[in-house]
Amino acid sequence: MSSSSPAHEASAAPGPGPAPGIGRRRFLRYGTAGAGAVLAMGPLAGCSSPASASGASALSVWDLFQGGDGMLMDDMIKAVSKGPDGFEIDRTILDWGPSYYTKLAMSAAGGRASDVAVLHLSRLAGYAPGGLLDPFDLDVLAEFGVTEKDFTPAVWSRTKHQGAVYAIPLDVHPFIVFYDRDAAAKAGLLDSKGELAPMGSPKALLEAGKSLADVTGKSGILFGHVTDTAQSWRQFAAFYAQTGASFTLPDGGTAEIDTDAAVQVVSFMQQLFDGRTNPNNLDYNSALAGFMGGRGGMAMLGEWELPTLRESGIPLGAAPFPQVFGHPGVYTDSHSFVLPHQDSPDPARRREAHRYVAQILKQSMTWASAGHIPAYQPVLADPEYAELKPQSSYADAGKVAVLDPPNWFAGAASNFQNRMCQPLQSALLGNTSAEKAVRQMVREANALLQQPNPVA
């Protein structure tokens, strides 16, 4: 796992590679020896799967799921490929990061688009307005058992552009807290059900860090942010949303930010990670390793680290990101299905794409095993999901999801996150004040707002 990109696209599970059972599956990765180098593997020999129900050739599907997530998606595709109505899927896996989004945009603009692709919901504003995606037909989706009421309003509200729905969420993957249950119990932080009790105030979270440090004899709360291009922003965005303030970036305008609230949040982050109770100079891997090694009682991480943390053997608990200000809010993103633009899509094939998305959503109990919160609410309502521990402990995060501002330059693996993180990192390391960090964030946001959308 790289500290500069989320681990859920490349988890600690066995590395990516061809898996049996997926008809005509291809494995495609950008090479690292040179920019733009591509290595493709042809169709798997000996792999057959049922023809699609329409009788058309295999549906082409692009995603960025590697490692453990890639294997789970294999299982889900296998499940929907069985029986007389099973799909034939031509799956292409691309490297996570900016290269994926460049390739996706180029394919849609150049007439080489797949039938279905995966897009982080936070990146939708950079694709739908530029005509790189086609909208979903909600009536067709409803025929296959998927409607708006099956998703939380917080997530569904981000699927639209000019009233049309361009993305169907597969999951919600939030920034949360993991904790050592034994340490939390000794520190008096658990409720009567043995779960992490609500914090409710900045002071309570500061005290929790001190109590955990006393119990572990090392550190309280671990957070790796040094040289990371997203971590500090995730934490800031969660706390900032909890103040009730908005972070609005109008195209061609100037950033609309409550600077007083932003300074309050950065000042609190500096107090929380003061270098004593909670270290302020860790990178992502060091924080992860420290928590697994018992050198901290709590860690602020993405839920995608669940498979790795389970291997550590610690008595693992998890909870939504602590609410310490007046409004609930958890920073998150969502892997979502989109329909890359096609000039003249075949109606039967497009209908099959809708059916495929609906059927994969209904398999998302499998997806939940890696820690992701299924976006499709009927799966969350299944008693089987309540038995998933600790996943069910933070499932409510999807109801208060906070995503990046809906701008073409923001979202997962974006330069926006990187430019927000630089002044935040400087503040956490004690190299600048909260006030100066916020002023720099505003300047960076305004500079991005003056750049033209390359696909508009």
Secondary structure, DSSP 8 states (H G I E B T S, - for coil): --TTS-GGGB-SSS-----TT-TT--EEEE-SSSTT-EEEE---TT------TTS-S-EEEEE--BHHHHHHHHHHHHHHT-STT---EEEEE--SSHHHHHHHHHHHHTT---SEEEEEGGGGGGTTTTT-EE---HHHHHHTT--GGGS-HHHHGGGEETTEE--EE-EEEEEEEEEEHHHHHHTT-B-TTSSB----SHHHHHHHHHHHHHHHSSEEEE---TT-SSHHHHHHHHHHHHTT--EE--TTS--EE-HHHHHHHHHHHHHHT-SSSS-S---HHHHHHHHHTTSEEEEEEEGGGHHHHHTT-S-EEEEE----SSS--EEEE-EEEEEE--SS--HHHHHHHHHHHHHHHTTHHHHHTTT-EESSHHHHTSHHHHTSTTGGGGGGGGGGEE---S-TT-STT-HHHHHHHHHHHHHHTTSS-HHHHHHHHHHHHHHHHTS--TT-
